[in-house]
Amino acid sequence: MKDIIPILEDRIKLLHNATRVEPLSKGYSPDKKYVVVDNYGKKYVLRIIVLDGYERKKEEFQILRDIEEYKVQAPKPVDIGVLEDLGICYNIYSYMEGKDVKESIPSLTEQEQYEIGIEAGRDLARIHLHPAPSTIKPWYERAVQKHYRYLDAYKNCGIKIEHDDKIMDFIESNAHYLKNRPNQFQHDDFHIENIILKDKKYVGVIDFNNYDWGDPFHDFVKVAMSSRVDSIPFSVGQIHGYFDHQIPEEFWRLYSIYVAMVVFSSVVWSIKKSPEQLDKMIERIYVMLEDHKNFELLTPTWYKSKM
């Protein structure tokens, strides 16, 4: 892919004035990512993918335009296009200057982590204002079908999580609570490695390429899987900021159902997409199970300990 950069610099207008094009390697996205610096010193992110991903990329590009209406702090869409002879498409976004929260934690006090979480939660609430297209099927139908696909794959994958029968029973007994949940835009990867800070202040959220539609509360799964591991103050702040300190009664039950479901999907995803991370993922799963005492608790212990 390195050899393609001179071709892109010649054929993409915004790259005509590029003084530097440097690869970005962070994250699990299959996209090839680059930071582009123009002759004015302005930075952009260039993402390149295979051509058959164009329709989804075009939708993502439009969504990021749409959510500007809600004042979401996210990369601004700049350009999108197709280079059919090369079998690729590309999009270009504004670059968010700063470091992610995970990198910054050693330099942040717990109070600062909490306050950043507050701002992130408020931004997530703005993200969730964007409604799903009318063509999207009801959330309950899609979520339950997806769960059973992952559950079938889990049962045949050769990995067994302790007390998995209790987790399955919990989901089965509570899945009906997903009925009539709203269909809204989901970031679907909202965690501290995708949240950017500068001078210890919240700048915004990046990496919308996993976006989905459905229950907004599902976006809190990454609190359980990721953010809570590195910063409980941030995680508590995210919840407080999202709900303006008024957590609805149904939140923790729905949160727990989604956390239970992700136990099985995470095992299957890791085996298929990132087998070298499987042991680490299983460690995280056991942390989640301990947080909920194998789902005897709806509100996780890490949240209760900070209240």
C-alpha positions in Angstrom: 0.0 0.0 0.0 3.0 2.3 0.5 3.6 2.5 -3.2 0.0 3.8 -3.8 0.5 7.0 -1.9 2.2 8.9 -4.8 -0.7 7.9 -7.0 -3.2 9.1 -4.5 -1.3 12.4 -4.1 -1.6 12.9 -7.8 -5.3 11.9 -8.1 -7.0 13.3 -4.9 -7.3 17.0 -5.0 -6.8 17.6 -1.3 -3.5 15.6 -1.4 -2.0 17.9 -4.1 -0.7 20.2 -1.4 0.4 17.4 1.0 3.8 17.8 2.6 3.6 14.6 4.6 1.6 11.4 4.5 2.3 9.2 7.5 0.7 5.8 8.4 -1.6 5.5 11.4 -1.4 2.0 12.8 -3.6 2.1 16.0 -6.9 0.2 16.3 -8.4 -3.0 14.8 -10.0 -1.4 11.7 -9.2 -3.0 8.4 -8.9 0.4 6.9 -5.5 1.7 5.9 -5.2 5.0 7.8 -2.8 8.0 7.2 -2.3 11.4 8.7 -2.0 14.0 5.9 -0.3 17.3 6.5 -0.8 20.1 4.0 1.5 23.0 3.2 -0.5 25.2 5.7 0.3 22.7 8.5 -3.4 21.5 8.6 -3.9 17.8 9.4 -6.4 15.3 8.0 -7.0 11.6 8.3 -7.1 9.6 5.1 -8.8 6.2 5.2 -8.5 3.7 2.3 -10.5 0.5 2.0 -11.4 -2.0 -0.7 -14.1 -0.9 -3.2 -16.9 -3.2 -1.9 -17.0 -1.2 1.3 -17.8 2.0 -0.4 -21.6 2.1 0.3 -21.1 1.7 4.0 -18.3 4.3 4.0 -20.6 6.7 2.1 -23.2 6.2 4.7 -20.7 6.8 7.5 -19.5 10.0 5.8 -23.1 11.3 5.5 -23.9 10.4 9.2 -20.9 12.4 10.4 -22.3 15.3 8.4 -25.8 14.8 9.9 -24.6 14.7 13.5 -22.9 18.0 13.1 -26.4 19.3 13.7 -26.3 17.9 17.2 -23.0 19.6 18.0 -21.2 16.2 18.4 -17.5 16.6 18.8 -16.3 14.3 16.1 -14.0 14.4 13.0 -15.5 16.6 10.2 -16.1 14.8 6.9 -14.0 16.5 4.2 -13.9 14.3 1.0 -14.9 10.9 -0.2 -14.4 9.1 -3.5 -13.7 6.0 -5.5 -10.7 5.0 -7.6 -12.2 2.0 -9.5 -9.1 1.1 -11.5 -7.3 0.7 -8.2 -10.1 -1.2 -6.5 -10.3 1.2 -3.6 -12.4 4.0 -2.1 -11.2 6.6 0.3 -12.6 9.2 2.7 -10.9 12.1 4.4 -11.7 13.6 7.8 -10.4 16.4 9.9 -7.7 15.4 12.3 -8.3 15.6 16.1 -5.2 16.8 17.7 -4.3 15.3 21.1 -3.9 11.9 22.8 -6.5 9.3 23.7 -7.7 9.0 27.3 -5.9 5.7 27.9 -2.5 7.2 27.0 -3.3 10.2 29.2 -4.5 8.4 32.4 -1.0 8.4 34.2 -1.1 12.2 34.1 -4.7 12.6 35.2 -6.1 12.8 38.7 -9.3 10.7 39.4 -11.3 13.9 39.5 -10.0 14.9 36.1 -10.8 11.4 34.7 -14.3 11.8 36.1 -14.9 15.2 34.6 -13.6 14.0 31.2 -16.1 11.1 31.5 -18.9 13.6 32.1 -18.1 15.4 28.9 -17.8 12.1 27.0 -21.2 11.0 28.3 -22.8 14.3 27.2 -21.3 13.9 23.7 -22.5 10.3 23.5 -26.0 11.5 24.4 -25.8 13.9 21.5 -24.7 11.1 19.2 -27.8 9.1 20.1 -30.1 11.9 19.0 -29.7 10.7 15.4 -32.6 8.4 14.5 -32.2 5.2 12.5 -33.6 5.0 8.9 -37.1 3.7 8.7 -35.8 0.6 6.9 -34.0 -0.7 9.9 -35.7 -3.6 11.6 -36.7 -3.4 15.2 -33.9 -3.6 17.7 -35.3 -6.5 19.6 -35.5 -8.7 16.5 -32.0 -7.9 15.3 -30.3 -8.1 18.8 -31.8 -11.4 19.7 -31.1 -13.0 16.3 -27.5 -11.8 16.5 -27.1 -13.1 20.1 -28.3 -16.6 19.1 -25.9 -16.7 16.1 -23.0 -15.9 18.4 -24.3 -18.3 21.0 -24.4 -21.2 18.5 -20.8 -20.3 17.4 -19.6 -20.1 21.0 -21.0 -23.6 21.7 -18.9 -25.0 18.9 -15.7 -23.0 19.4 -14.0 -25.2 21.9 -13.8 -22.5 24.6 -15.9 -22.7 27.7 -16.5 -19.8 30.1 -17.2 -20.9 33.7 -20.9 -20.6 34.7 -21.9 -20.0 31.1 -25.2 -21.7 31.9 -26.1 -19.0 34.4 -25.2 -16.3 31.8 -27.4 -18.0 29.2 -30.3 -18.3 31.7 -30.0 -14.7 32.7 -30.2 -13.6 29.0 -33.1 -15.9 28.3 -35.1 -14.6 31.3 -34.5 -11.0 30.5 -34.3 -10.7 26.7 -38.0 -9.5 26.6 -36.8 -6.2 28.1 -35.2 -5.4 24.7 -38.7 -5.2 23.1 -39.7 -1.7 22.0 -36.3 -0.2 22.7 -35.5 2.8 20.4 -33.6 2.5 17.2 -31.0 5.3 17.2 -27.5 5.8 15.9 -24.8 3.8 17.8 -21.1 4.6 17.7 -20.6 1.0 18.7 -17.0 1.5 19.8 -17.2 4.2 22.4 -14.3 3.7 24.8 -11.3 5.5 26.2 -9.0 4.6 23.3 -11.3 6.4 20.9 -11.7 9.5 23.0 -9.3 12.3 22.4 -8.0 14.9 25.0 -5.8 18.0 24.7 -4.5 19.8 27.7 -6.5 17.4 29.9 -9.8 18.5 28.2 -12.2 16.5 26.2 -11.7 17.1 22.4 -14.0 14.5 20.9 -14.6 10.9 19.8 -13.1 9.2 16.7 -13.5 6.0 14.8 -17.1 5.7 13.8 -16.5 2.9 11.3 -18.2 0.2 13.5 -21.4 2.3 13.7 -24.8 0.5 14.0 -28.4 1.3 14.8 -30.4 0.3 17.8 -30.8 0.8 21.6 -28.5 3.7 22.7 -27.8 1.9 26.0 -25.9 -0.8 24.0 -23.1 1.7 23.5 -22.3 1.3 27.2 -21.0 -2.2 26.7 -17.6 -0.8 26.0 -17.6 0.7 29.5 -17.8 -2.9 30.9 -15.3 -4.3 28.4 -12.7 -1.6 28.2 -13.1 1.8 29.9 -13.9 0.4 33.4 -10.7 -1.7 33.3 -8.5 1.4 32.9 -10.5 4.2 34.6 -13.5 3.6 36.9 -13.7 7.4 37.5 -14.0 8.0 33.8 -16.6 5.3 33.4 -18.8 6.6 36.3 -18.5 10.1 34.8 -19.6 8.9 31.4 -22.8 7.4 32.9 -23.4 10.5 35.0 -22.8 12.9 32.1 -25.0 10.9 29.7 -28.0 10.9 32.1 -27.3 14.3 33.7 -27.0 12.4 37.0 -30.6 11.0 36.6 -30.1 7.3 35.8 -33.3 5.7 34.7 -34.6 2.7 36.5 -34.3 0.4 33.4 -30.7 1.3 32.6 -28.8 -1.2 34.7 -31.0 -4.1 33.7 -30.5 -3.4 30.0 -26.8 -2.7 30.5 -26.5 -6.1 32.3 -28.3 -7.9 29.5 -25.9 -6.4 26.9 -22.9 -7.2 29.0 -24.1 -10.8 29.3 -24.6 -11.1 25.6 -21.1 -9.7 24.9 -19.5 -12.6 26.9 -20.3 -15.0 24.0 -19.8 -12.6 21.1 -16.4 -11.5 22.4 -15.1 -15.1 22.5 -16.2 -15.8 19.0 -15.0 -12.4 17.7 -11.6 -12.9 19.2 -11.1 -16.4 17.8 -12.0 -15.1 14.3 -10.5 -11.6 14.2 -7.8 -11.4 16.9 -6.8 -14.9 18.2 -3.6 -13.4 19.7 -5.8 -11.3 22.0 -8.1 -14.2 23.1 -6.4 -14.8 26.5 -6.6 -11.1 27.3 -10.3 -11.0 26.2 -11.1 -14.0 28.4 -9.5 -12.2 31.4 -11.7 -9.2 30.7 -14.8 -11.5 30.5 -14.0 -12.8 34.0 -13.6 -9.3 35.3 -17.1 -8.5 33.9 -18.6 -11.7 35.5 -17.0 -10.8 38.8 -18.4 -7.2 38.5 -21.9 -8.7 38.2 -21.4 -11.8 40.4 -22.4 -13.9 37.4 -25.4 -11.6 36.9 -26.8 -11.9 40.4 -26.2 -8.2 40.4 -27.5 -5.8 37.8 -25.4 -2.8 39.0 -21.7 -3.7 38.7 -19.6 -3.6 41.9 -17.2 -1.0 40.4 -20.0 1.5 40.1 -21.3 0.9 43.6 -17.8 1.3 45.0 -17.6 4.8 43.7 -21.0 6.0 44.9 
